[in-house]
Amino acid sequence: IPAVRMPFVRPLIDVRKSDIIDYLEMRKLPYAKDTTNRSLDHRRNLLRLRVIPLLQKMNPEIHETIRKEVEILKQDDEYIEEQAVKAYEKVSERARGCVLLDLNKILRYNPAIVNRIVMKAIQELRGNLDGYASKHYHAIISLNTKEHGKRINLPKGLYAQRERGRIAIGF
């Protein structure tokens, strides 16, 4: 989770919970505990309560290790995103109610960029990626091996269709 993703600002995202609680208790400041955070019904709690403590036994500095790796991944993500924006401009064309992706151009790119290109087409049409997952991006990209006219239905009323040398994504 990023520290800032409007409208949410998380100024303590990089601070350990135990450090926050120590600070509050040292200053005798009141705080509340959310009891749902103890339930193992949620995957995030299972990770927090069972998996991370096991990892800490193997590596007491696991939080710092993860923080450093996340920082590297953020830098990688920013770079890939920049490259994907440039690629999208080169391989996409807007038509009535759809985005056309040039297969001859798109398939020259690394799969990480190709996924982002498809994601950008969906974002351009829908405004966001809510309801979409990697399986949808892969299904769209796999149209490159299908015959002309092959069409798949996607969430939120979109479709993707193989056309001569292109994939059309639209309503």
FENNOR-V352907 format. One record per pair of residues at least 24 apart in sequence whose ideal C-beta (glycine too) atoms are under 10 Angstrom apart, sorted by the first residue. I is the first residue (numbers start at 0). J is the second residue. D is the distance in whole Angstrom. If there is no record, write none. Layout:
# FENNOR-V352907
i-><I,I>
j-><J,J>
d-><D,D>
This chain:
# FENNOR-V352907
i-><1,13,13,13,15,15,16,17,75,76,76,79,79,79,79,79,80,80,80,80,82,82,82,82,82,83,83,83,83,83,83,83,83,83,83,83,84,84,84,84,85,86,86,86,86,86,87,87,87,87,87,87,87,87,87,88,88,89,90,90,90,90,90,91,91,91,91,91,91,92,92,93,93,93,93,94,94,94,95,95,96,96,96,96,97,97,97,97,97,97,97,97,97,97,97,97,97,98,98,98,98,98,98,98,98,98,98,99,99,99,99,99,99,99,100,100,100,100,100,100,100,100,100,100,100,101,101,101,102,102,102,102,102,102,102,102,102,103,103,103,104,104,105,105,105,105,106,106,110,110,110,113,113,113,113,114,114,116,116,117,117,117,120,120,120,120,120,120,121,121,121,121,121,121,123,124,124,124,124,124,124,124,125,125,125,125,125,125,125,126,127,128,128,129,129,130,130,130,131,131,135,139,139,140,141,142,142,142>
j-><73,62,66,69,62,63,47,62,111,111,115,109,111,112,114,115,112,115,118,119,108,109,111,112,115,108,109,111,112,113,114,115,116,117,118,119,112,115,116,119,112,112,113,115,116,119,112,115,116,117,118,119,120,122,123,116,119,116,116,119,120,165,166,116,119,120,123,165,168,165,167,120,123,124,169,165,167,169,169,170,124,167,169,170,123,124,157,158,159,160,162,165,166,167,168,169,170,122,123,124,157,159,165,166,167,168,169,162,164,165,166,167,168,169,139,140,142,143,159,162,164,165,166,167,168,164,165,166,140,142,143,161,162,163,164,165,166,143,164,165,164,165,140,143,165,166,140,143,136,137,140,137,139,140,143,139,140,140,166,159,166,168,157,159,166,167,168,169,153,154,155,157,159,168,168,153,155,156,157,168,169,170,153,154,155,156,157,168,170,155,155,154,155,154,155,154,155,157,155,157,159,166,168,166,166,166,167,168>
d-><8,10,7,10,6,10,9,10,9,10,10,9,6,7,9,7,10,7,10,10,8,8,9,6,8,8,10,8,5,9,8,3,6,10,8,7,10,8,9,7,9,5,8,8,6,9,9,8,5,9,9,5,8,10,9,10,10,9,6,10,10,10,10,7,7,6,8,10,9,8,10,10,8,9,10,10,7,8,8,10,8,9,5,5,10,7,9,9,9,9,10,10,10,5,6,3,7,10,6,6,10,10,10,9,7,5,7,8,9,5,7,5,8,9,9,9,10,9,9,10,10,6,5,8,7,7,6,9,10,9,5,8,9,9,5,6,6,10,6,9,9,10,8,8,9,8,9,6,10,10,8,10,10,6,9,9,7,9,10,8,8,7,9,9,9,10,5,9,8,9,9,7,9,7,9,10,9,10,6,7,7,7,9,9,6,9,7,10,9,10,9,10,10,9,8,4,5,10,8,9,9,6,7,8,10,5,9,10>
